[in-house]
Amino acid sequence: MLDDRARTLLKTLVERYIADGTPVGSRTLSRTSGLDLSPATIRNVMADLEDLGLIASPHTSSGRVPTARGYRLFVDTMLTSRPLDLEHVSPEVAAAREQLHPDQPQRVIAQAASLLSSLSSFVGVVTAPRKASVFHHIEFLRLGERRVLVILVAPDGDVQNRVIFTARDYQQAELAEATTFLNAHYAGLSIEDVRERLKHEIDALRVEIAALMQAAVQAGTEVLAESIDAVVVSGERNLLAVQDFGHDMTGLRRLFDVFERKTELMRLLDVSSRAEGVRIYIGGESRVVPFEELSVVTAPYEVGGRIVGTLGVIGPTRMAYERMIQIVDITARLLGNALSAK
């Protein structure tokens, strides 16, 4: 645990580095920390912080910079950010809100990504709302030994087929019996609801019914994953102007590959959608954007009181986290309101 003096100096150092982008020395901390300490005492405290892995000393400077661990401690224990009032937003946000057309969901999502990018000067990412995956009708057809075709029909008439490989061979009469049972007891439920019910009912189901039901849930999960639109990414070129990345073209190319593939971003944003409020991933913590120099700030957004997607900002670890939290939070609320109004 850090004492109050060390916490104050670390907080001041992080804030100065975020603001100026240059290593922070003991004389600067002496002037700006508000503590009545000599430069020598401050140097001793900074040495302790460096031993703890919270700050580091670049070879080209006598000053210190925060590490990913230092940023994490700063964000978790020293940062205070108040939600912005939607009725008292900046003119830029107010203008963007007027352009969100609820009758055009895809356009709204693209505009939200652009808004995140323009407000942060970094990269904005938004996932489109998930389509509800509901079993309206399920059918099993025998294709051959241990091969079964699962037919999933959604309420809107959309039909998806999946071939599954079973642990034993089923005759068509058994599959017809399973079809009748599953449609009678599970039709109309979402995949998530079916999965939750199975946790409690699996022991009571006959073995063959249970195995086919689990296969149907897996097939439905795959259908749901494929139905999600690609992540909308805006402002990738903003990173070219970031001082921290200016000399690391190899790292930038790897990062642009992530933006191009988008599947890794989907994994990160999917995890974020299961958490409440704003989440911050610093310096490769996400394992999805595995770059020490990057941070990701995300938040889920809701439609009709239900979380349907996630959005966020991707930028350097040296970002104004308080402002990013507010940008992500207010954009999530604006997007949810716009989509709810359709």
Secondary structure, DSSP 8 states (H G I E B T S, - for coil): ---HHHHHHHHHHHHHHHHH-S-B-HHHHHHHS-----HHHHHHHHHHHHHTTSEE--TT-SSBEE-HHHHHHHHHHT-------GGG--HHHHHHHHT--TT-HHHHHHHHHHHHHHHHSSEEEE-------B-SEEEEEEEETTEEEEEEE-TTS-EEEEEEE-SS---HHHHHHHHHHHHHHHTT-BHHHHHHHHHHHTTTS-HHHHHHHHHHHHHHHHHHHHHS---EEE-GGGGGG-GGGTT-HHHHHHHHHHHHH-HHHHHHHHHHHTSSS-EEEETTTTSSS--TTEEEEEEEEEETTEEEEEEEEEEESSS-HHHHHHHHHHHHHHHHHHHHT-
